Amino acid sequence: MTTTNRAIDKTHTCASMAEVRARIDALDDILVPLLVERGGYMTQAATLKARADQVRDEGRIEQIVRRVRERAREEGGEPEVIEAIYRAMMEAYIAYEHREFARLRAAPGQQQPHEETAP
Ligand SMILES: O=C(O)C(=O)C[C@]1(C(=O)O)C=C[C@@H](O)C=C1
């Protein structure tokens, strides 16, 4: 017997667009906390890296892309879609990691983006 693994088979069948959107919102409620947690590792990476030119690591990016394409295939998804999402996501994280790198090394007394400003 052949086993199929398709994205559509993972979904609940919806009777309306409102239901499709409610299902997507529910998945986003799972994804966003995970993305925030992933972002926390950019802060750790920014702490551990010695130089700003180490923030972007092309070798690691390509390794991640190969890995998530394979994971997408295993899950019955489209590797191209997952690759595009990951490349865009990593660009956003690289920009964030650069901001964190600068923030963590800012001179004391200098305005910190994460600090509350007095009214
Ligand atoms: O692995 C790293 O060096 C990271 O900083 C993490 C991360 C990522 O988003 O996974 C971000 C920037 C690098 O270009 C590579 C990967």
The ligand as an SDF file (V2000), in Angstrom:
LIG
                    3D

 16 16  0  0  0  0  0  0  0  0999 V2000
   23.4000   30.4690   13.2350 O   0  0  0  0  0  0  0  0  0  0  0  0
   23.6760   31.6660   13.3510 C   0  0  0  0  0  0  0  0  0  0  0  0
   24.8510   32.0790   13.2780 O   0  0  0  0  0  0  0  0  0  0  0  0
   22.6320   32.6470   13.6140 C   0  0  0  0  0  0  0  0  0  0  0  0
   22.9150   33.7710   13.9570 O   0  0  0  0  0  0  0  0  0  0  0  0
   21.2030   32.2600   13.3870 C   0  0  0  0  0  0  0  0  0  0  0  0
   20.7350   32.5120   11.9460 C   0  0  0  0  0  0  0  0  0  0  0  0
   19.2820   31.9850   11.8500 C   0  0  0  0  0  0  0  0  0  0  0  0
   18.3510   32.7790   11.6380 O   0  0  0  0  0  0  0  0  0  0  0  0
   19.1420   30.7700   12.0380 O   0  0  0  0  0  0  0  0  0  0  0  0
   20.8110   33.9730   11.6940 C   0  0  0  0  0  0  0  0  0  0  0  0
   21.8900   34.5300   11.0590 C   0  0  0  0  0  0  0  0  0  0  0  0
   22.9190   33.7360   10.3560 C   0  0  0  0  0  0  0  0  0  0  0  0
   23.1010   34.2280    9.0460 O   0  0  0  0  0  0  0  0  0  0  0  0
   22.5960   32.2880   10.3150 C   0  0  0  0  0  0  0  0  0  0  0  0
   21.5560   31.7450   10.9810 C   0  0  0  0  0  0  0  0  0  0  0  0
  1  2  2  0
  2  3  1  0
  2  4  1  0
  4  5  2  0
  4  6  1  0
  6  7  1  0
  7  8  1  0
  7 11  1  0
  7 16  1  0
  8  9  2  0
  8 10  1  0
 11 12  2  0
 12 13  1  0
 13 14  1  0
 13 15  1  0
 15 16  2  0
M  END
$$$$
